[in-house]
Amino acid sequence: MSAPGWCRKCLTPVGAHDPACPACGARQALRHNELDTLSIAHIDCDAFFAAVEKRDDPSLEHKPVIVGGGKRGVVSTCCYVARLYGVRSAMPMFKALKACPDAVVVRPRMSVYAAEGNRIRKMMEAVTPLVEPLSIDEAFIDLSGTARLHGAPPALTLLRLQRAIREEVGVTVSVGLSFNKFLAKTASELDKPNGFAVIGRAEASDFLKAMTVSAVYGVGPATARKLEADGLKTLADVLSRPERELVARHGETGWRLLNLARGEDARPVNPARERKSVSAETTFEDDIASKSDLKDRLWPLCLKVADRMKLDGMAGRVVTLKLKTGSFKAITRRRTLHDPAHLADTLFRHASAMLDAEPEGVRYRLIGAGYGDLTTAAGDAGDLADPGALRRAAAERAMDTARAKFGTSAVIKGRMLGRDKS
């Protein structure tokens, strides 16, 4: 593409016909005819959990790393080396290890990932207030109107941000830049890891026509099969059908796909996008029937959830307990709280009570817990109708301080606090 741009290595301007960067000689130019006009971006951390583990343990740098654990658990994420062997997120661990027997398996450290994800989010927010987090490791950002503030068009500001994250946090991110959210997210998948891809207005139509419906964000496997059975394998197929027929046969999905196939996505980047819940779960290597043993597994999950809630300044009005029996029957129980809370103690107590109400003797393969119906945290006293809540809240704050200073060994003490009988 004969267009000016910037060197991705040193950020020096590169002319339309320069074969290499005039400053550093690198042949890594970001070029596009619309770089000065596009402002909607999607930023996605590359294999985030695994990247943090490799950053913190350099001996893992060139090894296949899987973040997960247990022969009956699933892969939380894996590095790009492991992906070469066919390992993928959400794959059962036994299949992942069969595909890559030499993989190094690392237990997740969710509080660390949450802290680093929050650090990256703050770096984004320093560039623009229009940041819409999608998860711990990805977000949309809108850089409209920031050129004067930063003295650079959005593309260059994003290149600077990408480099700052790599240098200051020690992980890489991939960037997609376009004129709406759908195309920005689609672009961020095109050049991974440490990539930067652009989809402009000029090429959007041709690009989208070749896109398969299964590659559209939000179209799951079951929906994709249904669409493909109806002859809708690509977005070009979608465009060939009358709108009335698409809506009649596929409802909201048909209408949405037609708009996306046209390159239309009017959703704004919304910093106030509401997260509905925060939860954690674990799958056991062997089924567990003992409720005491189940509670021992429940407590660390409550800590993970509480760490994330406190980090994000959130509180929840609803506690959820999730169970899955050895026969794969899923059970979900919910309890509405007297006051919004974010403490591990509150989550553990209410989830434990719901667990106690379940029949005895049932063997479970999975347990999970979480907070739902989230709101901004106003305090951390737990349930104010509980006379012991204030004292236990103070104890949990002390436990948080100890864990931050001495590491996860303090979790053992926290479990004992959670079993206080008052």
Secondary structure, 3 states (H helix, E strand, C coil): CCCCEEECCCCCEECCCCCCCCCCCCCCEEECCCCCCCCEEEEEECCHHHHHHHHHCHHHCCCCEEECCCCCCECCEECHHHHCCCCCCCCEHHHHHHHCCCCEEECCCHHHHHHHHHHHHHHHHHHCCCEEEEECCEEEEECCCCHHHHCCCHHHHHHHHHHHHHHHCCCCEEEEEECCHHHHHHHHCCCCCCCEEECCHHHHHHHHHCCEHHHCCCCCHHHHHHHHHCCCCEHHHHHCCCHHHHHHHHHHHHHHHHHHHCCCCCCCCCCCCCCCEEEEEEEEEEEECCHHHHHHHHHHHHHHHHHHHHHHCEEEEEEEEEEEECCCCEEEEEEEEEEEECCHHHHHHHHHHHHHCCCCCCCEEEEEEEEEEEEECCCCCCCCCCCCHHHHHHHHHHHHHHHHHHCHHHHHHHHHHHCCCC
